[in-house]
Amino acid sequence: MSRKTTTVRLPEDLADQVEVVARGRGVSVNAVVVDALLTEVERVKADKQFMAHLRKVTERDKEILDRLAQ
């Protein structure tokens, strides 16, 4: 699996909590953040209303891109 580096700025208190959770689990902060993001993506994928909205937005974006390509 390829990787992409992304910088995330967290409130200091949240960053401290994530570090404690990571130490408690015996994993890296990166692993905790990746796990949290995967959980959130799965949650929104299961949200039918969100997915309908996402389809609508991406269809509109595609229409705009198609017009730009002409």
Secondary structure per residue as TSV (DSSP state, phi and psi in degrees):
chain	resnum	aa	ss	phi	psi
A	1	M	-	360.0	128.3
A	2	S	-	-75.8	159.3
A	3	R	-	-121.7	150.8
A	4	K	-	-128.2	131.9
A	5	T	-	-86.5	130.4
A	6	T	-	-132.8	135.3
A	7	T	-	-93.6	130.4
A	8	V	-	-123.7	128.3
A	9	R	-	-99.1	116.6
A	10	L	-	-107.5	148.5
A	11	P	-	-57.8	142.6
A	12	E	H	-54.3	-42.7
A	13	D	H	-62.7	-42.1
A	14	L	H	-65.9	-42.4
A	15	A	H	-59.8	-42.4
A	16	D	H	-61.9	-42.5
A	17	Q	H	-65.2	-41.2
A	18	V	H	-63.1	-40.5
A	19	E	H	-61.4	-40.8
A	20	V	H	-66.0	-43.9
A	21	V	H	-60.8	-44.7
A	22	A	H	-61.0	-46.2
A	23	R	H	-61.5	-42.1
A	24	G	H	-62.5	-35.9
A	25	R	H	-83.5	-13.8
A	26	G	T	73.3	32.4
A	27	V	S	-129.8	175.5
A	28	S	-	-80.3	161.1
A	29	V	H	-59.8	-40.0
A	30	N	H	-55.6	-44.5
A	31	A	H	-62.7	-39.6
A	32	V	H	-65.3	-44.2
A	33	V	H	-65.5	-45.3
A	34	V	H	-60.5	-44.7
A	35	D	H	-60.3	-43.5
A	36	A	H	-63.9	-41.4
A	37	L	H	-67.8	-41.3
A	38	L	H	-61.3	-40.9
A	39	T	H	-62.1	-43.0
A	40	E	H	-66.6	-41.6
A	41	V	H	-62.0	-43.2
A	42	E	H	-63.5	-37.4
A	43	R	H	-63.9	-46.9
A	44	V	H	-72.3	-29.9
A	45	K	H	-63.6	-30.4
A	46	A	T	-83.3	-9.0
A	47	D	-	-88.4	102.2
A	48	K	H	-60.2	-38.8
A	49	Q	H	-65.1	-43.6
A	50	F	H	-62.9	-45.4
A	51	M	H	-63.5	-37.8
A	52	A	H	-63.8	-43.6
A	53	H	H	-62.4	-43.1
A	54	L	H	-62.1	-42.7
A	55	R	H	-60.5	-43.1
A	56	K	H	-61.3	-45.8
A	57	V	H	-64.4	-45.1
A	58	T	H	-70.2	-32.3
A	59	E	H	-64.3	-41.8
A	60	R	H	-63.3	-43.7
A	61	D	H	-59.9	-41.5
A	62	K	H	-63.4	-41.9
A	63	E	H	-60.4	-42.7
A	64	I	H	-65.3	-44.5
A	65	L	H	-63.1	-39.7
A	66	D	H	-61.8	-42.4
A	67	R	H	-63.9	-40.4
A	68	L	H	-65.0	-32.9
A	69	A	H	-74.2	-14.2
A	70	Q	-	-77.5	360.0
